[in-house]
């Protein structure tokens, strides 16, 4: 299962850990994913993984 938001498509980003000695090693920034249940138009319930930011937007729009 990929770490990707099913609505916005947000996925992992890459960057560096930087120590006090200025050593740089690669790291991943993972999206803040939450599992929610949504009701589709045909009445079925499906679990999807959504980024927390998209969940906030959906709640604000009244879709959840």
Backbone torsions as a table, in degrees:
resi	resn	phi	psi	omega
1	UNK	NA	124.1	-177.9
2	UNK	-78.9	152.0	177.6
3	UNK	-88.6	76.0	-176.5
4	UNK	-140.4	137.3	176.7
5	UNK	-70.8	132.7	-177.4
6	UNK	-80.0	-10.2	178.3
7	UNK	-99.6	-55.6	-175.0
8	UNK	-90.8	-20.3	-178.2
9	UNK	81.7	11.2	178.5
10	UNK	-63.7	136.0	179.1
11	UNK	-133.3	-170.8	-179.4
12	UNK	-66.3	145.0	171.8
13	UNK	-112.0	160.1	-177.0
14	UNK	-119.9	146.6	178.9
15	UNK	-160.3	-157.4	-177.8
16	UNK	-123.4	142.4	160.9
17	UNK	-84.4	132.6	-179.8
18	UNK	-121.1	119.2	-178.9
19	UNK	-83.9	174.5	176.7
20	UNK	-63.6	-27.7	177.9
21	UNK	-85.5	8.3	178.3
22	UNK	65.1	26.4	171.9
23	UNK	-77.5	139.0	-177.9
24	UNK	-116.5	124.2	174.7
25	UNK	-127.2	147.8	-175.7
26	UNK	-71.9	146.6	176.3
27	UNK	-145.9	166.9	178.9
28	UNK	-116.2	139.3	171.5
29	UNK	-103.5	110.8	-176.8
30	UNK	-91.8	145.1	177.7
31	UNK	-70.3	152.4	-179.0
32	UNK	-84.3	89.1	-174.2
33	UNK	-93.5	143.3	176.8
34	UNK	-130.0	141.1	175.4
35	UNK	-90.2	127.3	177.7
36	UNK	-131.6	158.7	174.8
37	UNK	-103.7	129.6	177.9
38	UNK	-121.7	148.0	176.1
39	UNK	-96.7	122.9	-179.7
40	UNK	-81.8	173.7	-176.5
41	UNK	-63.4	-30.2	-179.6
42	UNK	-85.4	5.9	174.9
43	UNK	93.5	-5.2	-180.0
44	UNK	-82.0	152.9	178.9
45	UNK	-105.2	133.6	-179.0
46	UNK	-134.5	141.4	175.9
47	UNK	-89.5	131.5	176.5
48	UNK	-131.3	158.3	177.2
49	UNK	-103.4	121.9	-173.3
50	UNK	-126.4	141.8	174.4
51	UNK	-66.9	147.2	-177.3
52	UNK	-59.5	-34.8	179.1
53	UNK	-65.5	-40.4	178.5
54	UNK	-69.9	-34.6	177.1
55	UNK	-63.1	-41.2	177.7
56	UNK	-62.4	-42.6	179.4
57	UNK	-64.8	-42.2	179.5
58	UNK	-63.4	-40.3	178.4
59	UNK	-65.9	-38.3	-179.8
60	UNK	-65.6	-36.6	179.7
61	UNK	-79.4	-12.3	-179.9
62	UNK	83.6	20.1	-179.8
63	UNK	-85.7	-8.8	-179.8
64	UNK	-124.0	NA	NA
